[in-house]
């Protein structure tokens, strides 16, 4: 089968690789759609932290936002999975440690991460092996594009949950990328007054076209009470700003990751009696996201700029964007092309 393989910083190719055979507790998914995110771009550039800690190494097969149809099952797997459209959790814990037993498999010290950590192959290929325990079934109303947006949506849903908002309260989202915009859409669907803070004209204009009326830069941000702040940016300066802007006694959610350490003054956390929430992965948020998409409460489709072939992916990871794609942040890949 064909798979996208990164062989070193700035180097990648589409290779013919052996088709996967399922382990007893696994299924094989014929991938219909896979999303590209900032983590994938960091693997391509060589900046991804796991490359420097030894938790990932080249060559690597990326892709952790995916959807497809189960085509084969292992000996211990339920055969009723065959023919069903699915997506799945990126995080695969060992299943035995105290974190896994407590339901925190996404924090297992020995976890695999699909397309990211410890050599587990990703979904930017024609087929993908996935443990049954990680599968999330998709209803017929969710096509491959929506299915591949469940994983980023699960991250955003967990961020919104961490914000602890009630309907009518005000949320500020820092960073109008895919996760920030999905969090904004989910929070708006749940009755929050959503504000977005961004940097580039293109991203701010795109947020306005999505229907968000309260879109700001740091220079234009009004002095309002923000009942929660979600930092979905990759700017090292914004975690501290999020803490400064949040209403005392409320929640700041950190889901964005900067390329360098971010400084937060813990005195401010204590003196403002703020709860700081960290979010790693969509684990625990997939089923809720499927429900939001299936009901029509949240429509993520406008976030997809284009769908390309595996052969086009290296250029995308290198920063190429065709003018006709517009300003939407997400690019999808159809490995069948």
C-alpha positions as CSV (number, residue, x, y, z in Angstrom):
1,X,0.0,0.0,0.0
2,X,1.0,3.7,-0.3
3,X,2.0,5.6,2.8
4,X,3.5,9.0,3.4
5,X,6.9,8.7,5.2
6,X,9.0,11.5,6.6
7,X,12.6,10.5,6.3
8,X,14.3,13.5,7.9
9,X,13.9,17.3,8.4
10,X,12.3,18.7,5.2
11,X,12.4,15.3,3.4
12,X,9.5,13.0,2.7
13,X,8.1,10.6,0.1
14,X,5.2,8.4,-0.7
15,X,6.4,4.8,-0.3
16,X,5.0,1.4,-1.1
17,X,5.0,-0.4,2.3
18,X,3.6,-3.8,3.5
19,X,-0.1,-3.8,4.2
20,X,-0.8,-4.1,8.0
21,X,-2.0,-7.4,9.5
22,X,-4.2,-7.0,12.5
23,X,-3.1,-8.2,15.9
24,X,-5.8,-10.2,17.8
25,X,-7.3,-7.1,19.4
26,X,-6.9,-4.8,16.4
27,X,-8.9,-3.9,13.2
28,X,-7.6,-2.6,9.9
29,X,-9.1,0.6,8.7
30,X,-9.2,1.6,5.0
31,X,-8.4,5.3,5.5
32,X,-10.8,7.6,3.6
33,X,-9.6,11.0,4.9
34,X,-6.8,12.3,7.2
35,X,-6.2,15.7,8.5
36,X,-2.9,17.6,8.7
37,X,-2.1,19.6,11.8
38,X,0.7,21.6,13.4
39,X,2.3,18.5,15.0
40,X,2.7,17.0,11.5
41,X,4.4,20.1,10.2
42,X,6.8,20.0,13.2
43,X,7.8,16.5,12.4
44,X,8.5,17.6,8.8
45,X,10.6,20.6,9.9
46,X,12.4,18.6,12.6
47,X,11.1,20.9,15.4
48,X,8.8,18.3,17.1
49,X,9.9,17.8,20.7
50,X,9.6,14.0,20.6
51,X,12.3,13.9,18.0
52,X,14.7,15.4,20.5
53,X,13.6,13.3,23.5
54,X,13.8,10.0,21.7
55,X,10.1,9.3,21.8
56,X,9.9,9.6,18.0
57,X,12.5,9.1,15.3
58,X,12.8,9.1,11.5
59,X,11.5,7.6,9.4
60,X,8.1,8.3,10.7
61,X,4.6,7.8,9.3
62,X,2.4,10.6,10.5
63,X,-1.3,11.2,10.7
64,X,-3.5,11.2,13.8
65,X,-6.7,12.8,12.5
66,X,-8.4,10.2,10.4
67,X,-11.6,8.4,9.4
68,X,-12.2,5.3,7.4
69,X,-14.0,2.0,7.1
70,X,-13.0,-1.2,8.9
71,X,-12.0,-3.9,6.4
72,X,-10.5,-6.6,8.6
73,X,-10.4,-7.6,12.2
74,X,-8.1,-9.6,14.4
75,X,-8.9,-13.0,15.9
76,X,-10.1,-11.6,19.2
77,X,-12.0,-8.6,17.7
78,X,-15.8,-8.5,17.1
79,X,-16.5,-9.1,13.4
80,X,-19.4,-6.7,13.5
81,X,-16.8,-3.9,13.2
82,X,-16.3,-4.9,9.5
83,X,-17.9,-2.3,7.2
84,X,-18.4,0.4,9.8
85,X,-17.0,3.9,9.5
86,X,-14.8,4.8,12.4
87,X,-12.3,7.2,13.8
88,X,-10.3,6.7,16.9
89,X,-8.3,7.9,19.9
90,X,-4.7,8.8,19.2
91,X,-3.5,7.8,22.6
92,X,-2.9,4.1,23.3
93,X,-2.0,3.4,26.9
94,X,-0.5,0.1,28.1
95,X,-3.8,-0.8,29.8
96,X,-2.1,-2.0,33.0
97,X,-0.5,0.9,34.9
98,X,-2.3,3.0,37.5
99,X,-3.0,5.8,35.0
100,X,-4.6,3.5,32.5
101,X,-6.7,1.7,35.2
102,X,-7.9,5.1,36.4
103,X,-9.1,6.1,32.9
104,X,-6.1,8.3,32.1
105,X,-4.5,6.1,29.3
106,X,-3.6,9.3,27.4
107,X,-1.1,10.0,30.1
108,X,0.4,6.5,30.3
109,X,4.2,6.8,30.5
110,X,4.5,3.9,28.0
111,X,1.8,5.0,25.6
112,X,1.9,4.9,21.9
113,X,0.4,7.8,19.9
114,X,-0.9,7.0,16.5
115,X,1.3,8.7,13.9
116,X,3.3,10.5,16.7
117,X,5.0,8.5,19.5
118,X,7.0,5.3,19.9
119,X,6.8,4.2,16.2
120,X,3.0,3.7,15.9
121,X,2.2,4.3,12.2
122,X,-0.3,7.0,11.3
123,X,-3.3,7.5,9.2
124,X,-1.6,9.2,6.2
125,X,-1.7,5.9,4.4
126,X,-4.1,3.7,2.6
127,X,-4.6,1.5,5.7
128,X,-4.2,1.8,9.4
129,X,-4.1,-0.8,12.2
130,X,-6.0,0.4,15.3
131,X,-6.8,-1.4,18.6
132,X,-10.5,-2.0,19.1
133,X,-10.4,-0.2,22.5
134,X,-9.4,3.0,20.6
135,X,-12.2,3.0,18.0
136,X,-15.0,5.5,17.9
137,X,-18.0,4.5,15.7
138,X,-19.3,7.1,13.3
139,X,-23.0,7.4,12.3
140,X,-23.9,7.3,8.6
141,X,-24.6,11.0,8.7
142,X,-20.9,11.8,9.3
143,X,-19.0,11.5,6.0
144,X,-15.2,11.0,5.9
145,X,-14.5,14.8,6.1
146,X,-16.5,15.1,9.3
147,X,-15.0,11.9,10.7
148,X,-11.5,13.2,10.2
149,X,-12.5,16.4,12.1
150,X,-13.6,14.5,15.2
151,X,-10.1,14.2,16.7
152,X,-9.4,18.0,16.6
153,X,-12.9,18.6,17.8
154,X,-12.4,16.3,20.7
155,X,-9.4,18.4,21.8
156,X,-11.6,21.5,21.5
157,X,-14.5,20.0,23.4
158,X,-12.2,19.1,26.3
159,X,-10.9,22.7,26.3
160,X,-14.5,24.1,26.4
161,X,-15.4,21.7,29.2
162,X,-12.3,22.8,31.1
163,X,-13.4,26.4,30.8
164,X,-16.3,25.7,33.2
165,X,-18.7,28.2,31.5
166,X,-22.4,28.7,31.9
167,X,-24.7,29.9,29.1
168,X,-24.4,33.6,28.7
169,X,-20.9,33.9,30.1
170,X,-18.0,35.3,28.1
171,X,-15.2,33.3,26.7
172,X,-12.0,34.6,25.1
173,X,-10.1,32.2,22.8
174,X,-6.5,33.1,22.0
175,X,-5.5,31.8,18.5
176,X,-8.1,31.4,15.7
177,X,-6.5,28.2,14.2
178,X,-8.3,24.9,13.9
179,X,-8.5,24.1,17.6
180,X,-9.3,27.7,18.6
181,X,-12.1,28.0,16.0
182,X,-13.6,24.6,16.9
183,X,-13.5,25.6,20.6
184,X,-15.2,28.8,19.7
185,X,-17.9,27.1,17.7
186,X,-18.6,24.5,20.5
187,X,-18.7,27.2,23.2
188,X,-21.1,29.3,21.0
189,X,-23.3,26.3,20.5
190,X,-23.5,25.9,24.2
191,X,-24.6,29.5,24.7
192,X,-21.4,31.3,25.5
193,X,-20.5,34.8,24.2
194,X,-17.4,34.1,22.3
195,X,-14.5,36.5,21.6
196,X,-11.4,35.6,19.5
197,X,-8.0,37.1,19.7
198,X,-5.6,36.7,16.7
199,X,-2.7,38.2,14.9
200,X,-3.0,38.1,11.1
201,X,-5.6,39.8,9.0
202,X,-6.4,36.6,7.1
203,X,-7.2,34.6,10.2
204,X,-9.3,37.4,11.8
205,X,-11.2,37.9,8.5
206,X,-11.9,34.2,8.3
207,X,-13.2,34.1,11.9
208,X,-15.6,37.0,11.0
209,X,-16.8,35.1,7.9
210,X,-17.6,32.2,10.2
211,X,-20.0,34.5,12.0
212,X,-17.9,35.6,15.0
213,X,-18.6,39.3,15.7
214,X,-16.1,39.8,18.5
215,X,-12.7,39.4,16.8
216,X,-9.7,41.3,18.1
217,X,-6.0,41.9,18.1
218,X,-4.0,42.6,21.3
219,X,-4.2,46.3,20.3
220,X,-8.0,46.4,19.9
221,X,-9.1,44.0,22.6
222,X,-11.6,45.8,24.8
223,X,-11.4,45.8,28.6
224,X,-14.2,43.3,29.3
225,X,-14.7,40.7,31.9
226,X,-13.7,37.3,30.5
227,X,-15.2,34.4,32.5
228,X,-12.8,32.0,30.9
229,X,-9.8,32.1,28.6
230,X,-8.6,29.3,26.3
231,X,-5.1,29.6,25.0
232,X,-5.1,27.7,21.7
233,X,-2.1,29.6,20.3
234,X,1.5,28.7,19.7
235,X,2.9,32.0,21.0
236,X,5.1,31.9,24.1
237,X,3.8,35.2,25.3
238,X,0.1,34.3,25.4
239,X,-0.2,31.9,28.3
240,X,0.8,34.8,30.6
241,X,-1.7,37.1,28.9
242,X,-4.5,34.6,29.3
243,X,-3.9,34.6,33.1
244,X,-3.9,38.4,33.2
245,X,-7.2,38.6,31.3
246,X,-9.3,36.0,33.0
247,X,-11.8,37.0,35.7
248,X,-10.5,36.1,39.2
249,X,-11.8,32.8,40.5
250,X,-12.4,31.4,37.0
251,X,-10.6,29.1,34.6
252,X,-7.7,29.4,32.1
253,X,-7.3,26.5,29.7
254,X,-4.0,25.7,28.1
255,X,-4.2,23.6,25.0
256,X,-1.8,25.4,22.6
257,X,2.0,24.6,22.7
258,X,4.7,27.1,21.9
259,X,8.0,26.2,20.4
260,X,9.8,27.6,23.5
261,X,9.0,27.7,27.2
262,X,6.1,29.9,28.2
263,X,6.4,31.9,31.5
264,X,3.4,32.1,33.8
265,X,3.6,33.9,37.1
266,X,2.2,31.5,39.7
267,X,1.7,34.5,42.1
268,X,-1.0,35.7,39.8
269,X,-2.7,32.3,39.8
270,X,-2.7,32.3,43.6
271,X,-3.7,35.9,44.1
272,X,-6.5,35.7,41.5
273,X,-7.6,32.2,42.8
274,X,-7.5,31.0,39.2
275,X,-7.8,27.4,38.1
276,X,-5.3,26.5,35.3
277,X,-6.4,23.5,33.2
278,X,-4.1,21.7,30.8
279,X,-5.5,19.6,27.9
280,X,-3.6,16.9,26.2
281,X,-5.4,15.0,23.4
282,X,-9.0,14.3,22.5
283,X,-9.2,11.3,24.8
284,X,-12.6,11.5,26.5
285,X,-13.9,14.0,24.0
286,X,-14.5,11.9,20.8
287,X,-18.0,10.6,21.6
288,X,-19.3,14.1,22.6
289,X,-17.8,15.6,19.4
290,X,-19.5,13.0,17.2
291,X,-22.8,14.0,18.9
292,X,-22.3,17.7,18.3
293,X,-21.5,17.1,14.6
294,X,-24.2,14.6,14.0
295,X,-26.9,16.8,15.6
296,X,-25.8,19.8,13.5
297,X,-25.1,21.9,16.6
298,X,-21.5,22.4,15.4
299,X,-20.5,22.4,11.7
300,X,-16.7,22.1,11.2
301,X,-16.7,21.8,7.4
302,X,-15.9,25.5,6.7
303,X,-12.5,24.9,8.4
304,X,-11.3,22.6,5.6
305,X,-9.5,24.6,2.9
306,X,-8.7,21.7,0.6
307,X,-8.4,17.9,0.2
308,X,-5.2,16.8,-1.5
309,X,-3.4,13.6,-2.5
310,X,-0.5,11.9,-0.6
311,X,1.9,13.2,-3.2
312,X,0.9,16.8,-2.5
313,X,1.5,16.5,1.3
314,X,5.2,17.4,1.4
315,X,4.5,20.8,-0.2
316,X,1.7,21.4,2.3
317,X,3.8,20.6,5.3
318,X,6.5,22.9,3.9
319,X,4.0,25.8,4.0
320,X,2.6,25.8,0.5
321,X,-1.0,27.1,0.2
322,X,-2.7,27.6,-3.2
323,X,-4.6,30.9,-3.6
324,X,-7.8,29.2,-4.4
325,X,-7.9,27.5,-1.0
326,X,-8.7,30.7,0.8
327,X,-8.0,31.2,4.5
328,X,-9.5,28.1,6.2
329,X,-6.8,26.5,8.4
330,X,-7.2,22.8,7.8
331,X,-6.0,20.7,5.0
332,X,-7.2,17.1,4.4
333,X,-5.7,14.2,2.5
334,X,-7.5,11.5,0.7
335,X,-5.0,8.6,0.5
336,X,-7.1,6.8,-2.2
337,X,-6.3,9.5,-4.8
